[in-house]
């Protein structure tokens, strides 16, 4: 998402337990490195420190190097993320 010419990065995935989850591509610890995460199988991996996070814990565990949760709702076949919720993560970027 672009805000005032700057990106606010996030990702959406379907976890191993079938839940659609969303998180910012940043965390409370490594966000200054601006390296984000990559997906390897059922895990999200921090590109800065190498910590691994099972997909089923995205949006469940907060703080530390965990991907910072992003609120989302499911309406039919669509994932809905409010702009206000995206803007709340601007400080990571």
DAVENRA-V825976 format. One record per helix or strand of 2 or more residues. SS is the DSSP state (H for helix, E for strand). FROM is the first residue (numbers start at 1). TO is the last residue. If there is no record, write none. Layout:
SS,FROM,TO
SS,FROM,TO
This chain:
E,2,3
E,6,7
E,10,14
E,20,24
H,31,33
E,37,40
E,43,46
E,52,54
H,55,57
E,73,75
E,78,80
H,83,87
H,90,92
